[in-house]
Amino acid sequence: MASQESFFAQPELWVAVAFVGFIALTWKPISTAIVGQLDARSEKIRKDIDEAQRLREEAQALLAEYQRKHKEAIGEAGQIIARAKSEADRLQRDAKAQLEVEIKRREEQAMQRIAQAEQSATQDVRAAAVEVALNATRRLLEEKLDPAAQARLIDTAIRELPGKLN
């Protein structure tokens, strides 16, 4: 029986018992540490996901705000363009009306100048005709009338002069 050792005398048994005992004794702290690290890692991942979600929502809110502002800016630009076109049309109508008034005024001035020139030319022609008629009459009277008859005509003309001037 010396060759047969007892079951409890085998070193493998004690190594296995020691290993199982070691595992049994260290399982709780190791599993707690592993679970704690996994929990901490999952908590960190959850916080990162929450932060990413919050940032995404903020980005979407900012995007919506900028899109709204962009639409408002486009609408405002459209209103500005419409007002500018309206103002340009009004200015064009005003300028056209002023131009027509100015053309009409200058046309009237030109017509007045033409009428004045016609009157002046008519007066000049009349004055020239009167001058020619007077010169012709003077020559005829000097040639045909004697000095006594000339004196009588002058006296008659002088007497009639006040009545003809009024």
Phi, psi and omega per residue, in radians:
M1 nan -0.068 3.092
A2 -1.206 -0.542 -3.132
S3 -1.329 -0.403 3.122
Q4 -1.723 2.030 -3.137
E5 -1.645 2.824 -3.083
S6 -1.347 2.709 -3.103
F7 -1.019 -0.625 -3.103
F8 -1.391 -0.142 -3.113
A9 -1.593 -0.119 -3.109
Q10 -1.392 2.312 -3.096
P11 -1.190 -0.517 -3.125
E12 -1.097 -0.638 3.134
L13 -1.106 -0.775 -3.089
W14 -1.241 -0.571 3.078
V15 -1.146 -0.736 -3.141
A16 -1.155 -0.717 3.131
V17 -1.153 -0.730 -3.141
A18 -1.119 -0.704 -3.141
F19 -1.140 -0.777 3.122
V20 -1.149 -0.678 3.119
G21 -1.163 -0.747 3.111
F22 -1.060 -0.791 3.126
I23 -1.105 -0.760 -3.119
A24 -1.108 -0.712 -3.126
L25 -1.295 -0.610 -3.075
T26 -1.644 -0.193 -3.101
W27 -1.009 -0.816 -3.080
K28 -1.095 -0.929 -3.136
P29 -1.151 -0.654 -3.130
I30 -1.194 -0.773 -3.139
S31 -1.156 -0.640 3.099
T32 -1.124 -0.745 3.130
A33 -1.145 -0.775 -3.130
I34 -1.135 -0.808 3.122
V35 -1.109 -0.685 3.103
G36 -1.093 -0.752 3.110
Q37 -1.161 -0.720 3.106
L38 -1.126 -0.723 3.096
D39 -1.094 -0.771 3.136
A40 -1.088 -0.736 3.136
R41 -1.152 -0.745 3.125
S42 -1.162 -0.629 3.086
E43 -1.126 -0.745 3.106
K44 -1.099 -0.750 3.118
I45 -1.120 -0.728 3.106
R46 -1.085 -0.747 3.116
K47 -1.118 -0.717 3.115
D48 -1.107 -0.708 3.111
I49 -1.150 -0.741 3.106
D50 -1.088 -0.763 3.120
E51 -1.099 -0.773 3.116
A52 -1.086 -0.703 3.114
Q53 -1.119 -0.776 3.119
R54 -1.086 -0.784 3.123
L55 -1.111 -0.652 3.108
R56 -1.124 -0.767 3.133
E57 -1.120 -0.711 3.098
E58 -1.106 -0.744 3.127
A59 -1.102 -0.721 3.107
Q60 -1.138 -0.695 3.111
A61 -1.123 -0.755 3.103
L62 -1.113 -0.733 3.106
L63 -1.054 -0.802 3.119
A64 -1.080 -0.721 3.124
E65 -1.096 -0.798 -3.140
Y66 -1.181 -0.617 3.070
Q67 -1.142 -0.711 3.096
R68 -1.107 -0.800 3.124
K69 -1.104 -0.648 3.115
H70 -1.109 -0.772 3.110
K71 -1.105 -0.734 3.109
E72 -1.092 -0.742 3.138
A73 -1.114 -0.697 3.109
I74 -1.139 -0.757 3.097
G75 -1.087 -0.762 3.130
E76 -1.138 -0.708 3.092
A77 -1.090 -0.704 3.092
G78 -1.083 -0.717 3.104
Q79 -1.139 -0.724 3.125
I80 -1.094 -0.756 3.128
I81 -1.111 -0.747 3.129
A82 -1.098 -0.758 3.103
R83 -1.116 -0.708 3.138
A84 -1.117 -0.733 3.111
K85 -1.117 -0.752 3.124
S86 -1.070 -0.785 3.126
E87 -1.117 -0.720 3.125
A88 -1.122 -0.723 3.092
D89 -1.090 -0.764 3.137
R90 -1.101 -0.779 3.122
L91 -1.095 -0.675 3.121
Q92 -1.132 -0.767 3.112
R93 -1.091 -0.766 3.133
D94 -1.081 -0.778 -3.133
A95 -1.108 -0.699 3.127
K96 -1.129 -0.766 3.129
A97 -1.105 -0.757 3.122
Q98 -1.116 -0.683 3.115
L99 -1.113 -0.751 3.112
E100 -1.092 -0.742 3.111
V101 -1.089 -0.774 -3.133
E102 -1.118 -0.734 3.116
I103 -1.106 -0.767 3.138
K104 -1.101 -0.745 3.129
R105 -1.099 -0.755 -3.137
R106 -1.206 -0.601 3.091
E107 -1.121 -0.759 3.107
E108 -1.088 -0.721 3.103
Q109 -1.086 -0.746 3.128
A110 -1.111 -0.729 3.117
M111 -1.113 -0.689 3.102
Q112 -1.125 -0.734 3.118
R113 -1.127 -0.712 3.095
I114 -1.090 -0.770 3.128
A115 -1.092 -0.724 3.106
Q116 -1.127 -0.704 3.126
A117 -1.143 -0.688 3.098
E118 -1.104 -0.778 3.123
Q119 -1.084 -0.767 -3.140
S120 -1.106 -0.758 3.131
A121 -1.132 -0.717 3.112
T122 -1.087 -0.771 3.124
Q123 -1.117 -0.702 3.117
D124 -1.117 -0.740 3.125
V125 -1.135 -0.750 3.120
R126 -1.094 -0.773 3.140
A127 -1.099 -0.717 3.122
A128 -1.144 -0.723 3.119
A129 -1.120 -0.726 3.103
V130 -1.096 -0.736 -3.136
E131 -1.102 -0.773 3.122
V132 -1.125 -0.774 -3.131
A133 -1.112 -0.726 3.126
L134 -1.123 -0.761 3.128
N135 -1.113 -0.743 3.125
A136 -1.119 -0.762 3.128
T137 -1.100 -0.752 3.135
R138 -1.059 -0.794 -3.138
R139 -1.117 -0.749 3.132
L140 -1.110 -0.754 -3.130
L141 -1.148 -0.703 3.134
E142 -1.171 -0.616 -3.107
E143 -1.399 -0.601 -2.976
K144 -1.761 -0.442 -3.062
L145 -1.863 2.579 3.061
D146 -1.459 2.910 -3.067
P147 -1.053 -0.554 3.140
A148 -1.221 -0.719 3.137
A149 -1.177 -0.627 3.094
Q150 -1.101 -0.741 -3.136
A151 -1.106 -0.712 3.117
R152 -1.110 -0.756 3.127
L153 -1.100 -0.697 3.136
I154 -1.143 -0.761 3.120
D155 -1.099 -0.713 3.132
T156 -1.136 -0.741 -3.134
A157 -1.133 -0.657 3.139
I158 -1.168 -0.684 3.130
R159 -1.182 -0.618 -3.109
E160 -1.420 -0.289 -3.062
L161 -1.007 -0.828 -3.123
P162 -1.057 -0.604 -3.132
G163 -1.249 -0.549 -3.099
K164 -1.460 -0.386 3.134
L165 -1.325 -0.483 -3.131
N166 -1.419 nan nan
